[in-house]
Amino acid sequence: MAEPHDVAQVVQRICIDTLGYADFGEDEDFFSRGASSLTIVDMQLKIEEALGCKAATSELMLHPSMAGWSRIYRAVAEELSAG
């Protein structure tokens, strides 16, 4: 499992690689740049494999940005770290 402080870097790398936009803004909505729900799930699976933790798809869909996902995955990682 990634350390909570590394989560944002993992999320950013995978989102930018998957979406193909080097200039993708941290608060920019994935759907505004043409991401489909299948793309979202693909990114989710890649991020979860890299981080070693899972988040609810429904929660991720409510916050479809790198900043939103980073907050969600950081909270999950911190919960797991706390034991």
C-alpha positions in Angstrom: 0.0 0.0 0.0 1.3 3.5 -0.9 1.9 6.0 1.9 -0.9 8.6 2.2 1.5 11.4 1.0 2.3 9.5 -2.2 -1.4 9.0 -3.2 -1.7 12.3 -5.1 1.3 11.5 -7.3 0.0 8.0 -8.1 -3.5 9.4 -8.9 -2.1 12.2 -11.1 0.3 10.0 -13.0 -2.4 7.4 -13.8 -5.1 9.9 -14.7 -2.8 11.9 -17.0 -1.5 8.7 -18.7 -4.9 7.2 -19.1 -6.7 10.4 -20.3 -3.7 11.4 -22.5 -3.7 15.1 -21.4 -0.5 16.5 -20.0 -2.3 19.8 -19.2 -5.1 18.2 -17.2 -6.0 20.4 -14.2 -6.1 19.0 -10.7 -9.7 20.2 -10.2 -10.9 19.6 -13.7 -13.8 17.2 -14.1 -12.8 14.0 -15.9 -16.1 14.0 -17.9 -15.5 17.6 -19.1 -12.5 16.3 -21.1 -14.4 13.4 -22.6 -13.8 10.6 -20.2 -16.5 7.9 -20.3 -17.6 5.8 -17.3 -15.5 2.9 -18.7 -12.4 5.2 -18.7 -13.2 6.2 -15.1 -13.4 2.5 -14.0 -10.2 1.8 -15.9 -8.4 4.5 -14.0 -9.9 3.3 -10.8 -8.6 -0.2 -11.3 -5.1 1.0 -12.2 -5.0 3.3 -9.2 -6.2 0.7 -6.8 -3.6 -1.8 -8.1 -0.8 0.8 -7.7 -2.0 1.9 -4.2 -3.1 -1.5 -2.9 -6.4 -0.2 -1.6 -10.0 0.3 -2.9 -12.5 3.1 -2.9 -16.2 2.9 -3.7 -16.9 3.6 -7.4 -20.0 5.6 -6.3 -17.9 7.9 -4.2 -15.3 8.4 -7.0 -18.1 9.3 -9.5 -19.3 12.0 -7.1 -15.8 13.6 -7.2 -14.5 13.0 -10.7 -11.2 15.0 -10.6 -7.6 14.3 -9.6 -8.0 16.4 -6.5 -11.2 14.6 -5.5 -9.8 11.2 -6.1 -6.6 12.0 -4.2 -8.6 13.1 -1.2 -10.7 9.9 -1.3 -7.7 7.5 -1.8 -5.7 9.4 0.8 -8.5 8.9 3.4 -8.7 5.2 2.5 -4.9 4.8 2.8 -4.9 6.6 6.2 -7.6 4.4 7.5 -5.7 1.3 6.5 -2.5 2.7 8.0 -4.2 3.4 11.3 -5.2 -0.2 11.4 
